[in-house]
Each structure stands twice: as structure tokens, then as C-alpha cells.
Amino acid sequence: MSRSNGSPSRTGPETPPPTLDLGPDFVVGGDRRSLHFIAGITAGLGSMAALVRLGLGGLLSTLPSLALGMEVLGSAYLLWLAWQTAGRGAPRMDGGTAPNGFVAGAWTVWHNPEG
């Protein structure tokens, strides 16, 4: 099935874009305190674009062992995240958390590169 513009439609679950993480930040800290997170998202997208421009894709095609290493490290990281999440217990809903910062914004983009 394709969309009206001729591009193929996506199937299956999709991850939300990084900007969706801004909702809780606005509630907790307001728009001014969320600017660091917005700047981090911008820097994360810019850094990914710069790496693509510098030829990271070509390097990964040329060196399959590097791509495999990145896949292994990424899988290990996902397992670690799952372990951390499973051991945390119920989330706190008291609103006592600070808004996400610059690094969290950039890291959010790197976790979800299809953005």
C-alpha cells in the first residue's frame, strides 16, 4: 500500500519522535527550562547529519566488522537498559524531577535516529 504521494506506507510499530519528550518537560519546568533539551535535540540532529556528510555510511559499508561491532554494542546497551528499567520499580509521579537537559536531548535523538 502506498500513500497518496506515491511513497510506500510504513507498517508496524513506530517510535515517537524526540520532540514528544518535551511534553513532560513543559509540565515540570515550563518552556524556558526546556530550552536546553530543545538545543540538545537540535545538536543531536546536526551531529548525525555531519557524520553522514563526513561519510560514516561509506565507512560502515567498507568495514563490515565495524558495523558488526556497533550492532553488538547496541544490543548490549539495549539489554542493559532493559535490566535497569526492570529493576527500578514503579515510576514516581510526584513531579519532583527536573526537566531534561542538553545532553538528554542529544542522546534522545541518537537513540531514535529515524526521528
Long-range contacts (C-beta under 8 A, 24 or more apart in sequence): 15-112, 15-114, 16-112, 17-112, 17-115, 18-44, 18-105, 18-108, 18-109, 18-112, 18-115, 21-100, 21-108, 25-99, 25-100, 27-95, 28-95, 28-97, 28-98, 28-99, 29-98, 29-99, 33-98, 33-99, 34-99, 34-100, 36-99, 36-100, 36-101, 36-102, 36-105, 37-99, 37-100, 37-101, 37-102, 37-104, 37-105, 38-105, 39-102, 39-105, 40-100, 40-101, 40-102, 40-103, 40-104, 40-105, 40-106, 40-107, 40-108, 40-109, 41-105, 41-106, 41-108, 41-109, 42-105, 43-102, 43-105, 43-106, 44-105, 44-106, 44-107, 44-108, 44-109, 44-110, 45-109, 45-115, 47-106, 48-109, 48-110, 48-113
